[in-house]
Amino acid sequence: MAKPAFDPTQLPIDAIAGEAAVMLERLAPEWLRERFANPPDWAPETADESHAPRPNATPAAVLVPLVLRPEGLTLLLTQRTAHLNDHAGQIAFPGGRAEEYDSSPIDTALRETEEEIGLQRRHIDVIGTLPLYHTGTGYAVTPVVGLVHPPFELKADTFEVAEIFEVPMSFLMDGLNHKRMSAQLPSGRRSFYAMPYENYFIWGATAGMLRNLFHFLRA
């Protein structure tokens, strides 16, 4: 699927999730390290577009890169180029499918991040992973969460990445910024989250994985 059969930016908003924002003290590096080292009981999102596991799903991993900025954590994201076969033009985490030579999902995420945006792994402190996220395109994605230490240099793979940008985590970890939307398709009704920020429309699997991070930090 090069592009979805609908324009998500033109759909009406069904609802605002509206949960209270993650407390700012929980968006601090040491608190995050402790949370991943000693996770609480919590449940991933069930009312999003994450699909049921497939027996032949393709393993993949993405990096959830939390950049340590003086003004607070930001999330580094990419906008994919318009010609790609999967998720063309969409906002995404750096990452991709696993290769046979990858030693783990963490290795996949770090390798793909280096290849896509030139962010070297020496700048990344991996603190944990989130549950598998199953996409409609047949991938079983492991989100790998890492703290990114500036200064660093980026160099986009222009075949895959049209733009690299950052969004404040305080914005993304606030339920008032999580919009529920849906589209009627021949295969049935598809519901998803969107987190529009400035000129960027964050939605679908990226927003779904961010919702899981949101629940994990709030638990």
Buried (B, 14 or more C-beta within 10 A) or exposed (E): EEEBEBEBEEBEEEEEBEBEBBEEEBBBBEBBBEBBEEEEEEEBBEEBBBBEEEEEBBBBBBBBBBBBEEEEBBBBBBBBBEEBEBBBBBBBBBBBBBEEEBEEBBBBBBBBBBBBBBBEBEBBBBBBBBBBBBBBBEBBBBBBBBBBEEEBEBEBBEEBBBEBBBBBBBBBBBBEBBBBBBBEEEEEEBEBBBBBBEEBBBBBBBBBBBBBBBBBBBE
